[in-house]
Amino acid sequence: MHQVLSSTPEGIFTINVGPQHPATHGVLHLVITLNGETILKIEPHLGYIHRSIEKMCESLTYRQFIYVTSRMDYLSAHINNHACALCVEKGLQVEVPMRAQYIRVIMDELTRLASHELWWGAMAMDVGAFTPFFYAFRERETINEIMEETCGARLTMNYMVPGGVMADIHPQFQQKVKQFIAGYKNKIAEYNELVTGNVIFQNRMKGVGYLSTEDAISYGCSGPVARASGVACDVRKRYPYDVYAQVQFDEIIETTGDSFARYLVRIREMEQSVRIIEQLIDNIPEGDYQAKTKAVLKLPKGEFYQRVETARGELGVYIVSEGGTTPYRIKFRSPGFSNLSALNEMAKGGKIGDLVATMGTLDLVIPDIDR
């Protein structure tokens, strides 16, 4: 519930939203200064689920630390693990087999689809539409079942390893992915009919939470938040990794910079993820799914950095090695932290009733921010 902290005769109020609030999408505390219903300032208070993940990683080996990152942005667990594996491989100069590269990218795009599904359902529910939540979880459940057969888990998969993937894909993996993709195209049209074209939904989103191109760059925004403000920043295009350089897909960019633009970017990104998977699923090469590496990994002395495109934007992994079996220092550049920093810029001058729409289009996962 909103709780009044203080008020003045001029009508300036300071209220709390959260830390336990459904619209904050996690344990986030916002201190909001209002003049009537108009937002003057928003201060996010972070750290409620800070677990010192970076410090924990520094006490783990180069094989072990990867899986701690599943607990950051848990809706992009595969992609987080992928970033860490790529960074370790860069230090070891390991060549990953093509079969593993294909499997990794397919898993990344399935993860992106599952994440955007949950966002779409929750976004619609935030602004008052309950039915889409059930539609979204219908498709998300199918993806989770496909993941579970190959990885043994549905959320924190722990599947990527330095050199490739932990195990080969399930015998039915290709068939089930193709069946899912064939039916999924119609589902996106269904989403557009149900929500995107809804005049009430559009009125709640258009012109709300504006973020200019200059401000998106200034705040370090990435992912759909930045691309909705006209910033071309897709890591898969700018700094391609594994087989992303070999597939055809469009970088989705909108220029209006409002909540509806951020919504459209994610909806259209789902179509591009389908397009990427279609190009790869029938062409997974034969061969090893993992390169031969030593049981105990030691990175040479130096600094290594790898960036990837998660469902929320750019995740950077920075490793400082002193030549031992554990990293001297690890730093994660999480997309949610920078995207949240722009919330005050987006919301001030708007109404408190529009804040939920603006926050929903940021697609926040709080452990990704707190780490």
N, C-alpha and C positions, 0 to 999 in steps of 0.2 A: 504493500500500500504506500501511497505518497504520504509523507509526514512533513508537516510544516516545521521548519527549524526556527525561522524568525520572520518578522514582518515590520514594516515601517509605515508611518502615516501616508507616505507617498504611494503606497501600493506595491512596493518592491518586496517580493517574497523569495526566500531560498528554500527549496524543497529537496528531499532525497528521492531518487528512484533507484531501487535496489538497496543492498546488493542481492537480495533474493526477490527477483521480479521476472515474470515470464518474458517480458519484452526485451530484457537485457541479454537473452540467449546465453546465460551463464552467470557466474558470480561476479557481477560488475556493479559498481556503485557510482552513480552520477549525482553530482551536486549541481542543481540547476537554479539559476537566478532568473526570476520572472518579473515582468511588469504586467500585471493582469495575466493574460494567457500568452503573452509574447515573450519568447526566450531572449534574455540578455546575454547569458553566458552559461556554458556547460563545462564542468570540471570532472573528468573521469578519475576515479580513485581505483587503483589497480592493486594486484598482489594478493588477493584473497586465496588463490590456489597456486601461488608460487611454490615450486617444489625443488628449486635449485638444480634443474635438469642439466644445465651446462656444467656445474661443479660435479654432479654425479657422473657425467660422461668422462670427466678427467680421471676418474678412478677405475674406469672400465677399459677393456682391451678394444682394439679396433674392430673386432667382430661383435663385441657385446654392446657397445654404446649405441649402435644403430637403432636398436629396438626400444630404447628409452624414448626416442623421438616420435614413436607411434602415439605417445601420450600427450604430445603438444597439440597440433591440429589433428585430432583423432578422426576427422572426416576425410583427411588426406594422408592417412597413415602410410599407404604404399608409396606415395610420392615423397613423403618425408624420408622414408627409409632409402628410397632410390637416390635422393640427393646425397645422403651420407655415404652410400656405397660408391657413388661416382667420385666423391672427394677422396676416399681411401684409394680407389683405383687410380686416380690421377697421381697420388703420391707413390704408389707401387709400380706405376706404368704397366698395369695389367691390361691385356686386350680381352674384352668381353666377347664370348661367342655370339654370332648373329642370332642364333635361336633364342638366347637369353635376352638379347636386346629387343627382339620382337615381342616376347612375352612381357617384358617390363613395360613397354609402351602401351600394349593392350591393357594391362592391369592398371596403369596410370589413368587411361581414358575411361575405363569402367569406374574407377574411383571418382573421377571428376563428375561422371554422370550421376553416381549415387549421392555425391555431396550436393550437387545442384538440385537433385530431386528433393532432398531433405530441406534445402533452403527454400525451394519453391513452395512446398507445403506449409512450412512455418511462416514464410512471408505473407502468404494469402491469409493465414489464420491470424497473424498480427493485425491485419487491417479488417478483420471481421468475417472472412470467408472460411467456413469450417470444412466443407466437402473436399477441396483440393488436397488437404492433408492426407486423406485416405487414398486418393488417386496416386499421389506421390509415393506413398509407402508400398503400394501395389507393385510398382516397377522396381523400387529400391530393394524390395525383398527378393526379387528374382536375381538381381546382381549379387546380393549377399549370399544366396545359395550357390551361385557359380563360384564365388570366391571361396566359400567354405569347402567345397569339394577339392579344390587344388591346394589351398593354404591351411585348411583346418581351423580357420577362424573367420569371423564376420566383420570385425571392427579393427582390431589391432593385429594385422596379419603376420608380421615378422617373416616376410617371404624373401625380401631382397638380401643378398649377401655380397661381400666383395668378390667380384669375379662373375656374378650372374644371379641366379635365383636358387633357392634352397632345394627345390624339388621340381621335377618335370610336371607339366600340366596334366590334369586329369584326362583320361581317354575320351571323355564326353565333352571336354571343355570347348573345343572348336564348334561342335554341333550346337551346343546350348547357347553359346554366344551368338552364333548366326541366327538361331531361332529368336532370341531376345531382340536382336537388332532389327530383324524383319518386322516384328510387331511394334517396335518402339517408335518408328517413324510416324505411325498413325497417332500414337499417344501425344506427341508434341503438338500435332494439329488439334488434338482434344484439349490440351492445356491452353492453347491460344483461344479456342472457342469459349472455354470455361472462365478464364481469368484475363488474359491479355487484352481481348477485345471488349471486356466488360466496361461499360461507361462509368459505373460507380468506382471501379478499381482505378481506371485512368484518372478520374478526377481527384482521387486520393494521392496519386503519384506524380502527375505532371506538374512541373514548376516547383516541386517540393525538394528541399535538401540540395540546392544547387551548389556545384563545385566547379570552378573554372579550370581550364587547362593549366594556367599558371600556378594556381593553388595546389592542384593535384601533384604537379611536379615538385613544388616547394615543400609539401608535407611528405614527400617520398612515397606517395600512394602507388600501388601496383595492382595487377590483376584487373578484374571487371570494374572495380571502382575507378581506376585511372583510365581505362579504355573507354568508359562511358563519358569521360570528359575530353576525349579526343587524343589521349596519349597512347602512342604505339609502343607497347612495352612487353609484348608476349615473349617470354624467355625461350619458348619452343621455336620461335621465328628468329629472334635476335641472336641467341647463343644456343643453337640446337645441340641436343645430346642424344646418345644412342641413335635410333633410326628416325628421329623427327625430321632430319634434313631430307629424308627420302620420301616423305609422304606429302600429299597435297591437301592443304586446308587453309581457310581464310582466318586472318586475325580480325576478330569482330570489334569494330570501333564505332561508337556513337559520339555525337558532338554536343548534345544539349546539356549534358552534365547534371541532369536531375535524377530523381529516384526512378522514374520510368525508364530512363536511358540505362541505368544500372540493371534494372530488371530485364530489359531487352537483350543486353549483352549476354547475360547468363542463359537466357532461353535459346539464343542463337548459337551460343557455345556448345550447347547440348547437341545440336545438329552437326557441328564440326567434329565433336568427339565420335559420333556415329560414323562420320565420313572417314576418320582416321582408322577406326577399328575395322571398317569394311575393307580398306586397302591392305590391311595386315593379316586378318584372321585366316584367309585361305593360302597365305604365302609364308607361313612360319617355316623356316628352313629346318632340315634335319641336322643332327649333330649334338654336341654337348650343350647342356643348359648351364654349365658352370665351368669357368676356367680353373686350371689347377693352381692352387695357392698353398702356401705353407700353413700348417696348423696354427702357429703363432705368428702374427703379422707385426712387422716393425716398419714404420714409415721412415724414410730418410729424414735427416734434419732439415727443417725448412718450414715454409708456410704454404698452405694449400686452400684454395677456395673453389666452391662449386655452387652454382645457382640453378634452380629448377622452377617450373611454373606449377604451383599447387592450384587447387580449386579457388583459393582466395588471393593468389598473387605470387610474388617472387619470394621464395625461401632461399636464403643463403647459408651455407655451411662453411665455417672458417676454422681450420685446424692448424695449430702451431705444434710441430713435432721437434723433440730433442733427440730423436733416434731410438727411443725406447718402445716398449710394448703398449704404453698408454699415452694419450696426447698430453702435452704440457698445458695447452689451453684450447678450449672449444668455444666458439661463439655462433649463435644462430641468429640470423636476421629474419624475423618472422613478419609475414605480410600484414597480419591483423593489427600489430602494434602501430605501424605507420598509418594504416587506413583509419584506425580509431582516432589518431591524433588530429585528423581533419574534421571530426564530428562537430566541434565548436564552430568552425568556419561554415559548415554546411547548415547548422541548425539555428544560429543566432539570427534574430529578426523574424523567425518563423513562429508558428503556434505550437504550444505544448502537445496539441492533438496530432500534429504532423510528425512529431519526433519518432514515434513508433515506425512509421513508414520509412523515414530516413535511416534509422538504425537497422531495420530489416534488410535494406539494400546494401548495407556494409557487409552482411553475412559474417558476423563475428563468431569466432570460436574462442572462448576466453582462455583456455589453457595455452593456446597458441600465442596469446598476448603476454600472459603471466610467466609461462615457462617455469 
